[in-house]
Amino acid sequence: MTMFIAILTYIKPLSEVDKYLQAHRDYLAEHYAAGNLIMSGPRNSRIGGVIMIKTTNREAVNDILSHNPFNINGIADYQIVEFTPTLFCDDSLKFLI
């Protein structure tokens, strides 16, 4: 299975980020419930965030991210990393493949 990591970098001040933070968290909750996301969280130093997305193709990733309030409101830039997991630290992560 192909996996995707979205690396968000804030392009607006934290005061703007905070205005959309709850809407962003609600958006994440909806996609966790739908089974699209594996994990997410802020980057250290609060310069952005990381979202690990479980889907079959880049078009689905683009669609998921297009609804993120941070994207809609121009709060963050996105770098998408596509990879195929092949090695794991233990059996608990084999659900990724």
C-alpha positions as CSV (number, residue, x, y, z in Angstrom):
1,M,0.0,0.0,0.0
2,T,1.2,3.5,-0.7
3,M,1.2,6.0,2.1
4,F,1.3,9.7,2.1
5,I,2.7,12.2,4.6
6,A,1.6,15.9,4.4
7,I,4.1,18.3,5.9
8,L,2.4,21.6,6.7
9,T,4.4,24.8,7.1
10,Y,2.5,27.8,8.4
11,I,2.7,30.9,6.2
12,K,0.6,33.0,8.5
13,P,1.3,34.2,12.0
14,L,0.3,32.0,14.9
15,S,-2.5,34.4,15.7
16,E,-4.1,33.5,12.4
17,V,-3.3,29.8,12.9
18,D,-5.1,29.8,16.2
19,K,-8.3,31.3,14.6
20,Y,-8.7,28.2,12.5
21,L,-7.2,25.6,14.9
22,Q,-10.5,24.2,16.2
23,A,-12.0,23.9,12.7
24,H,-8.8,22.1,11.6
25,R,-9.1,19.7,14.5
26,D,-12.8,19.1,13.6
27,Y,-11.7,18.4,10.0
28,L,-9.1,15.9,11.3
29,A,-11.6,14.2,13.5
30,E,-14.0,13.7,10.5
31,H,-11.2,12.1,8.5
32,Y,-10.1,9.9,11.4
33,A,-13.6,8.6,11.7
34,A,-13.7,7.9,7.9
35,G,-10.4,5.9,8.2
36,N,-8.4,8.3,6.0
37,L,-5.8,9.4,8.6
38,I,-3.3,7.3,10.6
39,M,-1.7,10.0,12.8
40,S,-1.2,13.8,12.9
41,G,0.3,16.4,15.1
42,P,2.1,19.7,15.3
43,R,5.7,20.1,14.3
44,N,8.1,21.1,17.1
45,S,8.5,24.9,17.5
46,R,5.0,25.2,16.2
47,I,6.0,25.9,12.6
48,G,3.4,23.6,11.1
49,G,2.2,20.1,11.3
50,V,2.3,16.6,9.9
51,I,-0.5,14.4,8.7
52,M,-0.1,10.7,7.8
53,I,-2.8,9.8,5.3
54,K,-3.9,6.3,4.3
55,T,-5.4,6.3,0.9
56,T,-4.9,4.7,-2.5
57,N,-3.7,7.6,-4.7
58,R,-2.5,11.2,-4.8
59,E,-5.8,12.4,-6.1
60,A,-7.6,11.2,-3.0
61,V,-4.9,13.0,-0.9
62,N,-5.4,16.2,-2.8
63,D,-9.2,15.9,-2.2
64,I,-8.8,15.3,1.5
65,L,-6.4,18.2,2.0
66,S,-8.5,20.6,-0.1
67,H,-11.1,20.6,2.7
68,N,-8.6,21.4,5.4
69,P,-9.5,24.8,6.9
70,F,-5.7,25.6,7.0
71,N,-5.7,25.0,3.2
72,I,-8.9,26.8,2.5
73,N,-7.9,29.9,4.4
74,G,-4.3,30.0,3.2
75,I,-2.8,29.3,6.6
76,A,-0.2,26.6,5.5
77,D,1.7,25.3,2.5
78,Y,1.8,21.6,2.0
79,Q,4.6,19.2,1.0
80,I,3.3,15.7,0.1
81,V,5.6,12.8,0.5
82,E,4.5,9.5,-1.1
83,F,6.2,6.3,0.0
84,T,5.7,2.5,0.3
85,P,6.4,1.2,3.8
86,T,8.4,-2.0,3.6
87,L,10.2,-2.2,7.0
88,F,8.8,-1.8,10.5
89,C,10.2,-1.6,14.0
90,D,7.7,-4.2,15.2
91,D,4.6,-6.1,14.2
92,S,2.3,-3.4,15.7
93,L,2.8,-1.3,12.5
94,K,2.0,-4.0,9.9
95,F,-1.5,-2.6,9.6
96,L,0.0,0.0,7.4
97,I,0.6,-2.4,4.5
